[in-house]
Amino acid sequence: MRFDDTVAVLPEGVSINFLCRRRNPTPYLFFMPFDVGLFGEEQMLISFQDHPPDWIVIVPKNTNEYGYRGFGLDYGRQIIAWVWQNYEEVWWIGVPSLEKVRTVFGISSISLLRKRKREASLITSPRTGGINSNQSGVHGAAWADLPCTKPLVFTTRVP
């Protein structure tokens, strides 16, 4: 990752931008149901198309408190469809679904996506296989390849 690369975090996670010292090229910092309803998914998508970030981080969030299951499930579907068409997943950690019960700090997985090269073929889902709910895993790039300037380490005790 170059120093001037840009990052967008979906549906929320602007602290990742701050900690990694990367700016979001769109004017939108949050993609929660309220924000998508306020600004309009079409406007947010146009902003992504006009100013695509070099990287996208997807941190799934349970949005039941807002009356939705999650970003890309029952809101933000046009945005997430555009993301999967134009980005490739290069790293992920955790369980492959929001439906899994065991999470770390309420986060079941984190995905790092890189903008596709124009000649790359488009695929709808980069992940094959998965991890069962009592395991965690790191796939793709090595820890040293992550975009943060300093590594972030979270520890937790799971009973």
C-alpha positions as CSV (number, residue, x, y, z in Angstrom):
1,M,0.0,0.0,0.0
2,R,1.3,3.4,-0.9
3,F,1.3,6.3,1.5
4,D,-1.3,8.2,-0.5
5,D,-3.7,5.3,-0.9
6,T,-7.3,6.0,0.2
7,V,-9.6,3.8,2.3
8,A,-13.3,3.6,2.9
9,V,-14.7,1.5,5.7
10,L,-18.2,0.0,5.4
11,P,-20.6,0.4,7.0
12,E,-18.8,2.3,9.7
13,G,-15.2,2.5,11.1
14,V,-13.7,5.9,10.5
15,S,-11.3,5.1,13.4
16,I,-9.6,2.7,11.0
17,N,-8.9,5.7,8.6
18,F,-7.5,7.7,11.5
19,L,-5.4,4.9,12.9
20,C,-4.0,4.0,9.5
21,R,-3.6,7.6,8.5
22,R,-5.6,7.1,5.3
23,R,-8.3,9.4,4.0
24,N,-11.7,8.4,2.6
25,P,-12.1,10.0,-0.9
26,T,-15.9,10.1,-0.6
27,P,-17.7,12.7,1.6
28,Y,-19.4,9.9,3.5
29,L,-17.9,8.5,6.7
30,F,-20.8,6.2,7.8
31,F,-23.0,3.9,5.8
32,M,-25.5,3.0,8.6
33,P,-29.2,2.9,7.8
34,F,-29.8,6.5,9.0
35,D,-26.9,7.8,6.8
36,V,-28.0,5.8,3.7
37,G,-31.6,7.1,4.2
38,L,-30.5,10.6,4.8
39,F,-28.1,11.0,1.9
40,G,-29.6,8.4,-0.4
41,E,-27.9,5.2,-1.6
42,E,-27.8,6.4,-5.2
43,Q,-25.8,9.6,-4.2
44,M,-23.4,7.5,-2.1
45,L,-22.9,5.1,-5.0
46,I,-22.2,7.9,-7.4
47,S,-19.6,9.2,-5.0
48,F,-17.9,5.8,-5.0
49,Q,-18.0,5.7,-8.8
50,D,-16.6,9.2,-9.2
51,H,-13.9,8.8,-6.4
52,P,-13.3,5.1,-5.9
53,P,-11.1,4.4,-2.8
54,D,-8.0,2.3,-3.4
55,W,-9.0,0.0,-0.6
56,I,-12.3,-0.9,1.1
57,V,-12.5,-2.4,4.6
58,I,-15.8,-4.2,5.4
59,V,-16.6,-4.6,9.1
60,P,-20.0,-6.2,9.3
61,K,-22.3,-4.8,11.9
62,N,-25.5,-6.1,13.3
63,T,-28.1,-3.3,12.6
64,N,-31.1,-4.9,14.2
65,E,-31.5,-1.9,16.5
66,Y,-32.3,0.1,13.3
67,G,-34.7,-2.5,12.0
68,Y,-32.2,-3.9,9.4
69,R,-30.1,-7.1,9.4
70,G,-27.0,-5.5,8.0
71,F,-25.3,-3.5,5.3
72,G,-25.6,-5.3,1.9
73,L,-28.3,-7.6,3.2
74,D,-31.4,-5.4,3.3
75,Y,-30.0,-1.9,2.8
76,G,-26.9,-0.7,0.9
77,R,-27.2,-3.5,-1.6
78,Q,-26.4,-1.4,-4.7
79,I,-23.2,-0.1,-3.0
80,I,-22.1,-3.6,-1.9
81,A,-22.8,-5.0,-5.4
82,W,-20.7,-2.3,-7.0
83,V,-17.9,-3.0,-4.4
84,W,-17.8,-6.7,-5.2
85,Q,-17.7,-6.0,-9.0
86,N,-14.8,-3.5,-8.7
87,Y,-12.7,-4.8,-5.8
88,E,-11.1,-8.1,-4.9
89,E,-10.8,-9.5,-1.4
90,V,-7.1,-9.8,-0.4
91,W,-7.4,-10.5,3.3
92,W,-10.0,-11.4,5.8
93,I,-10.1,-12.6,9.4
94,G,-12.9,-14.2,11.4
95,V,-16.0,-16.2,10.5
96,P,-17.5,-15.8,7.1
97,S,-21.0,-14.8,8.2
98,L,-22.9,-12.3,10.4
99,E,-25.1,-15.2,11.5
100,K,-22.3,-16.8,13.6
101,V,-22.7,-16.4,17.4
102,R,-19.1,-16.1,18.6
103,T,-17.7,-12.7,17.8
104,V,-14.8,-10.5,19.1
105,F,-16.1,-7.1,20.3
106,G,-19.3,-7.7,18.3
107,I,-17.3,-8.1,15.0
108,S,-17.6,-11.5,13.3
109,S,-15.2,-10.7,10.5
110,I,-13.1,-8.1,8.8
111,S,-12.4,-8.0,5.0
112,L,-9.8,-6.0,3.2
113,L,-10.5,-5.3,-0.5
114,R,-8.3,-3.8,-3.1
115,K,-9.5,-2.0,-6.3
116,R,-9.4,-4.4,-9.2
117,K,-7.1,-3.8,-12.2
118,R,-9.3,-2.9,-15.2
119,E,-8.3,-6.1,-17.1
120,A,-9.2,-8.4,-14.2
121,S,-12.2,-10.6,-14.6
122,L,-15.2,-9.8,-12.4
123,I,-16.4,-12.3,-9.8
124,T,-19.3,-11.9,-7.4
125,S,-17.9,-13.7,-4.4
126,P,-14.2,-14.1,-3.8
127,R,-14.5,-16.3,-0.7
128,T,-14.7,-20.1,-1.0
129,G,-15.0,-22.5,1.9
130,G,-15.1,-21.1,5.4
131,I,-14.3,-21.5,9.0
132,N,-16.6,-23.1,11.6
133,S,-17.8,-21.1,14.5
134,N,-15.3,-22.3,17.0
135,Q,-12.3,-21.3,15.0
136,S,-10.8,-18.1,13.7
137,G,-8.6,-17.7,10.7
138,V,-6.4,-15.4,8.7
139,H,-6.6,-15.7,4.9
140,G,-4.8,-14.0,2.1
141,A,-2.0,-11.5,2.8
142,A,0.3,-11.8,5.8
143,W,-0.1,-9.5,8.8
144,A,2.8,-7.4,7.7
145,D,1.0,-6.6,4.5
146,L,-1.9,-4.9,6.2
147,P,-2.3,-1.2,5.5
148,C,-1.8,0.3,9.0
149,T,1.4,2.0,9.7
150,K,1.6,0.3,13.1
151,P,0.1,-3.1,13.9
152,L,-3.0,-3.1,16.0
153,V,-3.3,-6.0,18.4
154,F,-6.6,-6.9,20.1
155,T,-6.8,-9.7,22.7
156,T,-9.8,-11.2,24.2
157,R,-10.7,-14.1,26.4
158,V,-13.6,-16.3,25.1
159,P,-15.1,-18.6,27.7
